[in-house]
Amino acid sequence: MSNYNQFFIRMQDGTIKQINPFTGTEVWTVPGRASKPITNAVPTTAKKIEKKKKEDYCNFCEGKYENTPPEKERLVKIGGKYVAMKGLKPGILSQTTAEFRRVPNLFEIVTMEYWKKNFGYQYPEEVKKRKEDYLADKAGYEHVMHIINMKLQLLGRDPTQVSEGEKLDMSDAFFAGGHELIVGRNHYIKDAEFETQLCNSGEMTPEEHYQYLKFTIKGLEDIYNNNKYARYVSIFQNWLKPAGASFDHLHKQLVAIDEWGVSIEREINLIRKNPNIYNEMGANLASYFNLVVAENDYAIAFSDIGHRFPTLCVFSKSEAVYPYEMSDKELRGFSDIVHSVHHAITNQIATNEEWYYTPKDSIDVMPLHILIKLRVNTPAGFEGGTKVYINPMNPYDLRDKIITRLQEARNEDRIAKISIGTECKTEVNPLMYYKKYYKA
């Protein structure tokens, strides 16, 4: 345990000092800064909503399909089965109800111009044909122009002063861009009465959440296939405005970038020094300090140390290091744990969900893992000056709150059958990703 104690120290006064083994971030939890309980009760200040047959509360809702750029794909439920549909024109969008939609982001983080001007990017013939077919359709052309004009207005430009040719060039991003959204169907939960009863990841059924993750990973593959210059696709989910969401409507984001990013670069360097670091400093450390909250045959979740915000980490146990290589059983098991954690956190706490996985051009491998960060505190002057962060909820408090919520949810059949808390029999080195190193 001696090599672990440097990362996790409990002082005599009750202060807990933590250093994240992967980032080096130092965090203190100081006695007296008590954290609030996690509850899904409707606040007394919540306002009632106007019930509608077809939701149209924001631009991601079913009643406003035309307010997003041309969708690339949708997942619909037909006879109990989920069916993917691609290439739909505006005139038939309302003929089916999308459980999930994959649509371009109106305002890209990494733009189409970035790929064109820096790499000479040219989109594949299949994508070119899809754009031509969409624009050849009268309703399709009008839809594209409607979205472009809306974007120009939001940018403070007069659409009437922009030529048709420039607008059509701008629309390339709708068909070949590398910043996409995976949008959920529901804005509010079924039978919602108040504005706080929003539909987040945890409010889905386990099956719905599995389809959500599977559809997201399908989008990841599609981005890679359409852009050979994309070295990594960042996947994340901002839930509620305090976490950076534009709309309080569930959606994930996928952003293609031409590098790995600082976090992945740092972790790859650690892997090169110690290929088993995710077991040693992730799952094993969590087990030794009794921080594990949930587990099944395919994934493990624990209250993580050394984060600015209270954070739960979910690791895949699979040998597969690329999300799209996981078997259906492995992905479903991983999804069940992620879904359970989100349900325990509730739909009323703002969260960031961050994905980490092996870049497609890396020979060093890491397991798929997701960090779920609860945005319940705001770093301030002390943190900025010292780079020591004050987290109001220590890992044990977070563990206990989540375990209590998970037990309640399992008793009510709201989550999949998983092991919780002390039921978890975490073995040493449960993450199988490292076997990739020994297959030569």
Secondary structure, DSSP 8 states (H G I E B T S, - for coil): -HHHHTTEEE-TTS-EEEE-TTT--EEEE-TT-----------TT--B----SS--SSTTSGGGGGGSS--SEEEEEETTEEEEEES--GGGGGGS-EEEEEEE-SS-SS-HHHHHHHH-----HHHHHHHHHHHHSHHHHHHHHHHHHHHHHHTT--GGGS-HHHHHHHTHHHHH-SEEEEEES-SB-TT--BTT-B--GGGS-HHHHHHHHHHHHHHHHHHHHH-TT--EEEEEEEESGGGT-SSSS-EEEEEEESS--HHHHHHHHHHHH-TTHHIIIIIIHHHHTT-EEEE-SSEEEEE-SS-SS-EEEEEE--S--SGGGS-HHHHHHHHHHHHHHHHHH-TTS-EEEEEE---TT-SS----EEEEEE------HHHHHHSEEE-SS-HHHHHHHHHHHHHHHHHTT-S---EEGGG----SS--GGGGGGG--
